[in-house]
Amino acid sequence: MTVFDPAAMLDVLNRHGVRYVLIGGLAAAIHGSPFVTVDVDVTPASDSENLERLSTALRALDAEVRADGETFAFDHDGESLGRNAIWNLTTAFGDLDLALRPSGTAGFDDLTRDAVDLEVLGVVVRVASLADVVRSKAAAGRSKDAAQLPLLRRLLEEGGDLAG
């Protein structure tokens, strides 16, 4: 069984020069959400050079596609990564979900505008604003996100957005 180590996962992305914004549950937790997450969600920049760096990083992470409780090896390069909007992966350090265009957003350029660079578990990471996390979770329409939204909106109203 893989031990969830988000710091190691993010460090590999950083060492390979991948430009990304941290989104999802881990970003929400950094902004003060008490909800526990067991994966890392990122939105990478979608230019071809960045997606090539991402592909190299995914090889270093021993990434495999995750679907229906199983994992599958996959061959990839920057071009193939750019053809799917979402990748659900398992790595040597836990689950990593890539969303090139998260619900309710226009992708990396949209999210990076209000993101902040923070040290997270000893790794400097670009973290989506809480407002953008809320916007994306609201647009996703998933029951697990809907359950978290009242608290996340309250955190936002109370000034929990580190970007603002």
Backbone as a printed PyTorch tensor [residue, N CA C, xyz], in Angstrom:
tensor([[[  0.8420,  -1.1960,   0.0000],
         [  0.0000,   0.0000,   0.0000],
         [  0.8790,   1.2490,   0.0000]],

        [[  0.5200,   2.2140,  -0.8180],
         [  1.2560,   3.4620,  -0.9370],
         [  0.9360,   4.3800,   0.2320]],

        [[  1.9640,   4.9910,   0.8040],
         [  1.7720,   5.9770,   1.8600],
         [  1.5890,   7.3350,   1.1960]],

        [[  0.5220,   8.0450,   1.5710],
         [  0.2370,   9.3590,   0.9970],
         [  1.2740,  10.3590,   1.4750]],

        [[  2.0400,  10.9090,   0.5410],
         [  3.0950,  11.8640,   0.8470],
         [  3.0030,  13.0280,  -0.1460]],

        [[  2.0820,  13.9620,   0.1190],
         [  1.9010,  15.0700,  -0.8260],
         [  3.1550,  15.9220,  -1.0070]],

        [[  3.9410,  16.0830,   0.0440],
         [  5.1510,  16.9020,  -0.0770],
         [  6.1110,  16.2880,  -1.0930]],

        [[  6.2910,  14.9830,  -1.0410],
         [  7.1910,  14.3230,  -1.9900],
         [  6.6640,  14.4550,  -3.4210]],

        [[  5.3490,  14.3160,  -3.5790],
         [  4.7360,  14.4280,  -4.9000],
         [  4.9500,  15.8350,  -5.4750]],

        [[  4.6670,  16.8490,  -4.6680],
         [  4.8080,  18.2370,  -5.1170],
         [  6.2700,  18.5810,  -5.3820]],

        [[  7.1690,  18.0230,  -4.5810],
         [  8.5990,  18.2510,  -4.7790],
         [  9.0580,  17.7150,  -6.1310]],

        [[  8.5740,  16.5470,  -6.5190],
         [  8.9340,  15.9870,  -7.8290],
         [  8.4400,  16.9110,  -8.9450]],

        [[  7.2030,  17.3860,  -8.8390],
         [  6.6910,  18.3160,  -9.8500],
         [  7.5720,  19.5600,  -9.9250]],

        [[  7.9350,  20.1110,  -8.7690],
         [  8.7740,  21.3150,  -8.7330],
         [ 10.1580,  21.0540,  -9.3280]],

        [[ 10.7770,  19.9250,  -8.9640],
         [ 12.1230,  19.6180,  -9.4630],
         [ 12.1440,  19.4640, -10.9800]],

        [[ 11.0140,  19.1020, -11.5690],
         [ 10.9390,  18.9650, -13.0180],
         [ 10.4580,  20.2550, -13.6980]],

        [[ 10.2890,  21.3090, -12.9190],
         [  9.9250,  22.6140, -13.4800],
         [  8.4930,  22.7020, -13.9760]],

        [[  7.6010,  21.8600, -13.4420],
         [  6.1980,  21.8830, -13.8570],
         [  5.5270,  23.1110, -13.2450]],

        [[  4.8570,  23.8810, -14.0880],
         [  4.0600,  25.0110, -13.6040],
         [  2.6430,  24.5000, -13.3760]],

        [[  2.1400,  24.7030, -12.1640],
         [  0.8170,  24.2100, -11.7940],
         [  0.2590,  25.0430, -10.6550]],

        [[ -1.0530,  24.9090, -10.4550],
         [ -1.7200,  25.5160,  -9.3090],
         [ -2.3500,  24.3800,  -8.5080]],

        [[ -2.1120,  24.3780,  -7.2160],
         [ -2.7310,  23.3990,  -6.3300],
         [ -4.1910,  23.7820,  -6.1240]],

        [[ -5.0860,  22.8260,  -6.3310],
         [ -6.5240,  23.0660,  -6.2040],
         [ -7.1120,  22.0060,  -5.2800]],

        [[ -8.4190,  21.9300,  -5.2080],
         [ -9.0920,  20.8380,  -4.5130],
         [ -8.9750,  20.8690,  -2.9980]],

        [[ -9.0880,  19.6790,  -2.4220],
         [ -9.1460,  19.5430,  -0.9700],
         [ -7.8980,  20.0010,  -0.2460]],

        [[ -6.7150,  19.7420,  -0.8100],
         [ -5.4870,  20.1820,  -0.1450],
         [ -5.3990,  21.7100,  -0.1560]],

        [[ -5.7780,  22.3380,  -1.2560],
         [ -5.8010,  23.8070,  -1.2940],
         [ -6.7950,  24.3400,  -0.2720]],

        [[ -7.9660,  23.7060,  -0.1690],
         [ -8.9680,  24.1270,   0.8140],
         [ -8.4210,  23.9890,   2.2300]],

        [[ -7.7050,  22.8910,   2.4940],
         [ -7.1290,  22.6710,   3.8370],
         [ -6.1020,  23.7440,   4.1680]],

        [[ -5.3190,  24.1410,   3.1970],
         [ -4.3240,  25.1920,   3.4210],
         [ -5.0090,  26.5020,   3.7890]],

        [[ -6.2040,  26.7200,   3.2550],
         [ -6.9780,  27.9250,   3.5690],
         [ -7.7870,  27.7760,   4.8560]],

        [[ -7.6780,  26.6350,   5.5370],
         [ -8.3340,  26.4900,   6.8300],
         [ -9.4380,  25.4600,   6.9160]],

        [[ -9.7310,  24.7660,   5.8360],
         [-10.7750,  23.7470,   5.8730],
         [-10.3400,  22.5730,   6.7440]],

        [[-11.2350,  22.0720,   7.5900],
         [-10.8880,  20.9270,   8.4360],
         [-11.0800,  19.5830,   7.7270]],

        [[-11.5900,  19.5970,   6.5000],
         [-11.8500,  18.3430,   5.7980],
         [-10.5380,  17.6790,   5.3900]],

        [[-10.4420,  16.3970,   5.6050],
         [ -9.2490,  15.6260,   5.2850],
         [ -9.3000,  15.2040,   3.8220]],

        [[ -8.1680,  15.2780,   3.1660],
         [ -8.0740,  14.8230,   1.7830],
         [ -6.9790,  13.7770,   1.6740]],

        [[ -7.1350,  12.8720,   0.7520],
         [ -6.1410,  11.8200,   0.5620],
         [ -5.6150,  11.8080,  -0.8650]],

        [[ -5.6800,  12.9660,  -1.5190],
         [ -5.0990,  13.0840,  -2.8490],
         [ -4.6260,  14.5110,  -3.0650]],

        [[ -3.8820,  14.6900,  -4.1360],
         [ -3.4040,  16.0050,  -4.5360],
         [ -4.0570,  16.3120,  -5.8770]],

        [[ -4.6520,  17.5030,  -5.9810],
         [ -5.2850,  17.9590,  -7.2150],
         [ -4.5190,  19.1720,  -7.7210]],

        [[ -4.1190,  19.1380,  -8.9760],
         [ -3.4190,  20.2790,  -9.5540],
         [ -3.9680,  20.5890, -10.9380]],

        [[ -3.8100,  21.8530, -11.3060],
         [ -4.0940,  22.2960, -12.6640],
         [ -2.7770,  22.7510, -13.2630]],

        [[ -2.2560,  21.9760, -14.2200],
         [ -0.9940,  22.3770, -14.8550],
         [ -1.2290,  23.3970, -15.9570]],

        [[ -0.2130,  24.2010, -16.2150],
         [ -0.2530,  25.0570, -17.4020],
         [ -0.2950,  24.1310, -18.6070]],

        [[ -1.0650,  24.4990, -19.6300],
         [ -1.3100,  23.5790, -20.7350],
         [ -0.4330,  23.8200, -21.9650]],

        [[  0.5940,  24.6670, -21.8490],
         [  1.4900,  24.8410, -22.9900],
         [  2.3200,  23.5710, -23.1840]],

        [[  2.7570,  23.3290, -24.4120],
         [  3.4110,  22.0610, -24.7450],
         [  4.6840,  21.8200, -23.9370]],

        [[  5.4810,  22.8480, -23.6860],
         [  6.7130,  22.6560, -22.9130],
         [  6.3970,  22.2060, -21.4920]],

        [[  5.4020,  22.8110, -20.8720],
         [  5.0520,  22.4350, -19.5040],
         [  4.4900,  21.0180, -19.4520]],

        [[  3.6620,  20.6670, -20.4310],
         [  3.0960,  19.3170, -20.4390],
         [  4.1840,  18.2720, -20.6720]],

        [[  5.2400,  18.6000, -21.4200],
         [  6.3750,  17.6730, -21.5720],
         [  7.0910,  17.4970, -20.2330]],

        [[  7.2890,  18.6100, -19.4990],
         [  7.9170,  18.5100, -18.1750],
         [  7.0380,  17.6910, -17.2350]],

        [[  5.7260,  17.8850, -17.3330],
         [  4.7870,  17.1150, -16.5230],
         [  4.8950,  15.6310, -16.8550]],

        [[  4.9770,  15.2960, -18.1230],
         [  5.1070,  13.8970, -18.5260],
         [  6.3650,  13.2710, -17.9230]],

        [[  7.4620,  14.0080, -17.9580],
         [  8.7110,  13.5140, -17.3680],
         [  8.5490,  13.3230, -15.8610]],

        [[  7.9100,  14.2750, -15.2050],
         [  7.6730,  14.1700, -13.7570],
         [  6.7850,  12.9690, -13.4340]],

        [[  5.7780,  12.7330, -14.2540],
         [  4.8890,  11.5900, -14.0110],
         [  5.6410,  10.2670, -14.1350]],

        [[  6.6120,  10.2000, -15.0280],
         [  7.4350,   8.9880, -15.1140],
         [  8.2600,   8.8330, -13.8370]],

        [[  8.8010,   9.9350, -13.3420],
         [  9.5840,   9.8770, -12.0990],
         [  8.7090,   9.4650, -10.9110]],

        [[  7.4330,   9.7940, -10.9750],
         [  6.4840,   9.4450,  -9.9080],
         [  5.8880,   8.0410, -10.0780]],

        [[  6.2880,   7.3410, -11.1450],
         [  5.7100,   6.0240, -11.4590],
         [  4.1920,   6.0970, -11.5580]],

        [[  3.6930,   7.1290, -12.2190],
         [  2.2470,   7.3610, -12.3130],
         [  1.5630,   6.3080, -13.1810]],

        [[  0.3990,   5.9030, -12.7140],
         [ -0.4750,   4.9990, -13.4520],
         [ -1.8830,   5.5790, -13.4280]],

        [[ -2.6610,   5.2660, -14.4440],
         [ -4.0490,   5.7120, -14.4940],
         [ -4.8420,   4.9360, -13.4420]],

        [[ -5.7250,   5.6390, -12.7530],
         [ -6.5880,   5.0480, -11.7260],
         [ -8.0250,   5.0920, -12.2260]],

        [[ -8.6700,   3.9160, -12.2660],
         [-10.0650,   3.8550, -12.7180],
         [-10.7430,   2.6490, -12.0870]],

        [[-11.9250,   2.8750, -11.5200],
         [-12.7330,   1.7940, -10.9480],
         [-11.9520,   0.9280,  -9.9680]],

        [[-11.1340,   1.5620,  -9.1330],
         [-10.4070,   0.8460,  -8.0990],
         [ -9.1780,   0.0960,  -8.5830]],

        [[ -8.8470,   0.2250,  -9.8440],
         [ -7.6680,  -0.4380, -10.3990],
         [ -6.7270,   0.6050, -10.9770]],

        [[ -5.4720,   0.2020, -11.1770],
         [ -4.5010,   1.0850, -11.8200],
         [ -3.9730,   0.4130, -13.0790]],

        [[ -3.6190,   1.2480, -14.0410],
         [ -3.1610,   0.7670, -15.3360],
         [ -1.9660,   1.5910, -15.7800]],

        [[ -0.9270,   0.9120, -16.2210],
         [  0.2160,   1.6210, -16.7920],
         [ -0.2570,   2.3440, -18.0480]],

        [[  0.3550,   3.4880, -18.3340],
         [  0.0040,   4.1960, -19.5670],
         [  1.2190,   4.8990, -20.1270]],

        [[  1.2720,   4.9260, -21.4370],
         [  2.3420,   5.6070, -22.1440],
         [  1.8630,   7.0280, -22.4160]],

        [[  2.7080,   8.0050, -22.1740],
         [  2.2630,   9.3990, -22.3290],
         [  3.4210,  10.2940, -22.7290]],

        [[  3.0410,  11.3990, -23.2870],
         [  3.9450,  12.5090, -23.5440],
         [  3.1210,  13.7740, -23.3430]],

        [[  3.7250,  14.9170, -23.5430],
         [  3.0000,  16.1660, -23.3250],
         [  1.7700,  16.2920, -24.1890]],

        [[  1.8890,  15.8860, -25.4430],
         [  0.7540,  15.9990, -26.3560],
         [ -0.4220,  15.1310, -25.8960]],

        [[ -0.1390,  13.9040, -25.5060],
         [ -1.2380,  13.0180, -25.0830],
         [ -1.8520,  13.4910, -23.7650]],

        [[ -1.0360,  14.0400, -22.8740],
         [ -1.5970,  14.5580, -21.6210],
         [ -2.5570,  15.7120, -21.8920]],

        [[ -2.2370,  16.5270, -22.8860],
         [ -3.0690,  17.6760, -23.2160],
         [ -4.3930,  17.3260, -23.8710]],

        [[ -4.5340,  16.0840, -24.3100],
         [ -5.7780,  15.6810, -24.9900],
         [ -6.9050,  15.3400, -24.0230]],

        [[ -6.6000,  15.0900, -22.7690],
         [ -7.6420,  14.7930, -21.7750],
         [ -7.7420,  15.9410, -20.7910]],

        [[ -8.9430,  16.3040, -20.4360],
         [ -9.1510,  17.4010, -19.4840],
         [ -8.8490,  16.9700, -18.0570]],

        [[ -9.0240,  15.6820, -17.7640],
         [ -8.8280,  15.1730, -16.4010],
         [ -8.0560,  13.8620, -16.4590]],

        [[ -7.0950,  13.7350, -15.5670],
         [ -6.3500,  12.4950, -15.3840],
         [ -6.4090,  12.1280, -13.9110]],

        [[ -6.8990,  10.9450, -13.6060],
         [ -6.8860,  10.4170, -12.2450],
         [ -5.7550,   9.4010, -12.1890]],

        [[ -4.7370,   9.7150, -11.3960],
         [ -3.5220,   8.9160, -11.3740],
         [ -3.1980,   8.4290,  -9.9690]],

        [[ -2.4570,   7.3490,  -9.9090],
         [ -1.8530,   6.8800,  -8.6720],
         [ -0.3470,   6.9520,  -8.8870]],

        [[  0.3710,   7.4620,  -7.8900],
         [  1.8210,   7.5950,  -7.9980],
         [  2.4830,   6.8500,  -6.8410]],

        [[  3.7960,   6.8710,  -6.8290],
         [  4.5570,   6.2550,  -5.7470],
         [  4.2640,   6.9200,  -4.4040]],

        [[  3.6860,   8.1310,  -4.4360],
         [  3.4180,   8.8800,  -3.2100],
         [  1.9310,   9.1090,  -2.9530]],

        [[  1.0690,   8.4300,  -3.6910],
         [ -0.3660,   8.5690,  -3.4870],
         [ -1.0690,   9.0420,  -4.7440]],

        [[ -2.3410,   9.3630,  -4.5810],
         [ -3.1770,   9.7450,  -5.7240],
         [ -2.9420,  11.1940,  -6.1280]],

        [[ -2.8660,  11.3900,  -7.4350],
         [ -2.6660,  12.7030,  -8.0290],
         [ -3.7060,  12.8670,  -9.1260]],

        [[ -4.5110,  13.9100,  -9.0150],
         [ -5.5070,  14.2000, -10.0430],
         [ -5.1040,  15.4760, -10.7730]],

        [[ -5.0610,  15.3800, -12.0990],
         [ -4.7400,  16.5190, -12.9460],
         [ -6.0250,  16.9990, -13.5900]],

        [[ -6.3070,  18.2860, -13.4680],
         [ -7.4860,  18.8750, -14.1040],
         [ -7.0030,  20.0640, -14.9270]],

        [[ -6.9710,  19.8890, -16.2470],
         [ -6.4960,  20.9760, -17.0930],
         [ -7.4600,  22.1480, -17.1110]],

        [[ -8.7350,  21.8640, -16.9090],
         [ -9.7370,  22.9250, -16.8650],
         [-10.7840,  22.5320, -15.8160]],

        [[-10.4980,  22.7800, -14.5310],
         [-11.4530,  22.3970, -13.4840],
         [-12.8180,  23.0580, -13.6910]],

        [[-13.8490,  22.4040, -13.2550],
         [-15.2120,  22.9390, -13.3620],
         [-15.2490,  24.3790, -12.8890]],

        [[-15.9650,  25.2030, -13.6290],
         [-16.1620,  26.6020, -13.2370],
         [-14.9770,  27.5090, -13.4800]],

        [[-13.9080,  26.9930, -14.1140],
         [-12.7260,  27.8130, -14.3610],
         [-12.3230,  27.7140, -15.8260]],

        [[-11.3970,  28.5720, -16.1980],
         [-10.8390,  28.5210, -17.5480],
         [ -9.4410,  27.9230, -17.5300]],

        [[ -9.0860,  27.2270, -16.4510],
         [ -7.7950,  26.5520, -16.3880],
         [ -6.7150,  27.3450, -15.6800]],

        [[ -5.4760,  26.9850, -15.9880],
         [ -4.3060,  27.5050, -15.2850],
         [ -4.2510,  29.0330, -15.2590]],

        [[ -4.3790,  29.6800, -16.4130],
         [ -4.2500,  31.1430, -16.4480],
         [ -5.2990,  31.8210, -15.5720]],

        [[ -6.4910,  31.2690, -15.5490],
         [ -7.5750,  31.7880, -14.7080],
         [ -7.2180,  31.6060, -13.2290]],

        [[ -6.7790,  30.4110, -12.8680],
         [ -6.5170,  30.0930, -11.4570],
         [ -5.2540,  30.7540, -10.9160]],

        [[ -4.2540,  30.9100, -11.7430],
         [ -2.9890,  31.4690, -11.2530],
         [ -3.1000,  32.9650, -10.9510]],

        [[ -4.0740,  33.6230, -11.5610],
         [ -4.2430,  35.0740, -11.3780],
         [ -4.3950,  35.4560,  -9.9010]],

        [[ -5.1830,  34.6820,  -9.1350],
         [ -5.4060,  35.0060,  -7.7250],
         [ -4.7200,  34.0290,  -6.7710]],

        [[ -3.8920,  33.1500,  -7.3240],
         [ -3.1960,  32.1650,  -6.4900],
         [ -2.0530,  32.8300,  -5.7280]],

        [[ -1.6030,  32.1580,  -4.6820],
         [ -0.4860,  32.6510,  -3.8850],
         [  0.5650,  31.5560,  -3.7640]],

        [[  1.8230,  31.9710,  -3.7080],
         [  2.9100,  31.0250,  -3.4800],
         [  3.0890,  30.8680,  -1.9810]],

        [[  2.9810,  29.6250,  -1.5130],
         [  3.1040,  29.3320,  -0.0880],
         [  4.0040,  28.1300,   0.1190]],

        [[  4.6370,  28.0750,   1.2730],
         [  5.3770,  26.8770,   1.6320],
         [  4.3880,  25.8930,   2.2460]],

        [[  4.2690,  24.7400,   1.6100],
         [  3.3360,  23.7020,   2.0420],
         [  4.1540,  22.4470,   2.3300]],

        [[  4.1780,  22.0360,   3.5790],
         [  4.9160,  20.8340,   3.9630],
         [  6.3720,  20.9060,   3.5110]],

        [[  6.9490,  22.1070,   3.5750],
         [  8.3430,  22.3010,   3.2060],
         [  8.5950,  22.5120,   1.7220]],

        [[  7.5370,  22.5780,   0.9160],
         [  7.6660,  22.7450,  -0.5280],
         [  6.9060,  24.0100,  -0.9340]],

        [[  7.5380,  24.8710,  -1.7370],
         [  6.8550,  26.0740,  -2.2030],
         [  5.9010,  25.6790,  -3.3260]],

        [[  4.6310,  26.0560,  -3.1400],
         [  3.5610,  25.6470,  -4.0410],
         [  2.6920,  26.8570,  -4.3730]],

        [[  2.2280,  26.9150,  -5.6030],
         [  1.2600,  27.9500,  -6.0100],
         [ -0.1110,  27.3880,  -5.6730]],

        [[ -0.8300,  28.0470,  -4.7540],
         [ -2.1050,  27.5540,  -4.2200],
         [ -3.2450,  28.4280,  -4.7230]],

        [[ -4.2690,  27.7830,  -5.2830],
         [ -5.4470,  28.5150,  -5.7500],
         [ -6.0750,  29.2760,  -4.5850]],

        [[ -6.6710,  30.4070,  -4.8880],
         [ -7.3810,  31.1710,  -3.8640],
         [ -8.5680,  30.3530,  -3.3590]],

        [[ -8.9810,  30.6190,  -2.1380],
         [-10.1460,  29.9340,  -1.5890],
         [-11.3810,  30.2560,  -2.4220]],

        [[-11.4870,  31.4820,  -2.9140],
         [-12.6250,  31.8500,  -3.7650],
         [-12.6660,  30.9720,  -5.0170]],

        [[-11.5010,  30.6970,  -5.6040],
         [-11.4630,  29.8420,  -6.7860],
         [-11.7500,  28.3820,  -6.4480]],

        [[-11.2970,  27.9230,  -5.2940],
         [-11.6170,  26.5590,  -4.8620],
         [-13.1320,  26.4260,  -4.6940]],

        [[-13.7460,  27.4070,  -4.0490],
         [-15.1970,  27.3940,  -3.8480],
         [-15.9160,  27.4270,  -5.1930]],

        [[-15.4720,  28.3010,  -6.0840],
         [-16.0860,  28.4210,  -7.4080],
         [-16.0430,  27.0810,  -8.1460]],

        [[-14.9090,  26.4100,  -8.1020],
         [-14.7620,  25.1460,  -8.8090],
         [-15.5940,  24.0340,  -8.1690]],

        [[-15.5580,  23.9510,  -6.8440],
         [-16.3390,  22.9130,  -6.1630],
         [-17.8430,  23.1210,  -6.3920]],

        [[-18.2810,  24.3690,  -6.4020],
         [-19.7010,  24.6500,  -6.6460],
         [-20.0990,  24.2370,  -8.0600]],

        [[-19.2360,  24.4960,  -9.0180],
         [-19.5440,  24.1680, -10.4100],
         [-19.4730,  22.6700, -10.6880]],

        [[-18.6850,  21.9380,  -9.9010],
         [-18.5090,  20.5000, -10.1490],
         [-19.7980,  19.7210,  -9.9250]],

        [[-20.6270,  20.1710,  -8.9970],
         [-21.9100,  19.5240,  -8.7730],
         [-21.8300,  18.1480,  -8.1280]],

        [[-20.7050,  17.8250,  -7.4820],
         [-20.5730,  16.5220,  -6.8180],
         [-21.0720,  16.6330,  -5.3830]],

        [[-21.6900,  15.5750,  -4.8860],
         [-22.2560,  15.6110,  -3.5330],
         [-21.1810,  15.8340,  -2.4740]],

        [[-19.9870,  15.2610,  -2.6520],
         [-18.9320,  15.4620,  -1.6510],
         [-18.4970,  16.9250,  -1.5920]],

        [[-18.5200,  17.6160,  -2.7340],
         [-18.1810,  19.0400,  -2.7440],
         [-19.3070,  19.8670,  -2.1410]],

        [[-20.5410,  19.5230,  -2.4740],
         [-21.6960,  20.2540,  -1.9450],
         [-21.7220,  20.2070,  -0.4250]],

        [[-21.3120,  19.0860,   0.1460],
         [-21.2970,  18.9460,   1.6070],
         [-20.2770,  19.8810,   2.2510]],

        [[-19.2030,  20.2000,   1.5340],
         [-18.1430,  21.0520,   2.0710],
         [-18.3850,  22.5450,   1.8400]],

        [[-19.2130,  22.8560,   0.8630],
         [-19.3690,  24.2610,   0.4500],
         [-19.8360,  25.2130,   1.5470]],

        [[-20.8090,  24.8580,   2.4030],
         [-21.2120,  25.8300,   3.4320],
         [-20.0400,  26.2700,   4.3190]],

        [[-19.2120,  25.3260,   4.7460],
         [-18.0700,  25.6830,   5.5860],
         [-17.0350,  26.4820,   4.7980]],

        [[-16.7630,  26.0740,   3.5700],
         [-15.7810,  26.7970,   2.7590],
         [-16.2350,  28.2280,   2.4920]],

        [[-17.5360,  28.4150,   2.2580],
         [-18.0530,  29.7720,   2.0470],
         [-17.9530,  30.6040,   3.3240]],

        [[-18.1810,  29.9720,   4.4650],
         [-18.0460,  30.6800,   5.7380],
         [-16.5830,  31.0920,   5.9650]],

        [[-15.6500,  30.1950,   5.6620],
         [-14.2270,  30.5400,   5.7720],
         [-13.8950,  31.7330,   4.8820]],

        [[-14.4520,  31.7330,   3.6820],
         [-14.2140,  32.8230,   2.7380],
         [-14.7560,  34.1430,   3.2980]],

        [[-15.9840,  34.0980,   3.8600],
         [-16.5820,  35.3010,   4.4320],
         [-15.7890,  35.8110,   5.6350]],

        [[-15.1620,  34.8900,   6.3710],
         [-14.4040,  35.2580,   7.5560],
         [-12.9630,  35.6710,   7.2290]],

        [[-12.6740,  35.7490,   5.9430],
         [-11.3340,  36.1950,   5.5300],
         [-10.3090,  35.0860,   5.4780]],

        [[-10.7400,  33.8350,   5.3010],
         [ -9.8150,  32.7160,   5.2560],
         [ -9.0620,  32.5820,   3.9610]],

        [[ -9.3170,  33.4610,   2.9970],
         [ -8.6350,  33.3550,   1.7100],
         [ -7.2540,  34.0070,   1.8340]],

        [[ -6.2100,  33.2020,   1.8010],
         [ -4.8540,  33.6950,   1.9390],
         [ -4.4280,  34.5750,   0.7670]],

        [[ -5.1520,  34.4540,  -0.3510],
         [ -4.8400,  35.2690,  -1.5230],
         [ -5.4430,  36.6640,  -1.4180]],

        [[ -6.4410,  36.8070,  -0.5760],
         [ -7.1360,  38.0830,  -0.5200],
         [ -6.7570,  38.8390,   0.6660]]])
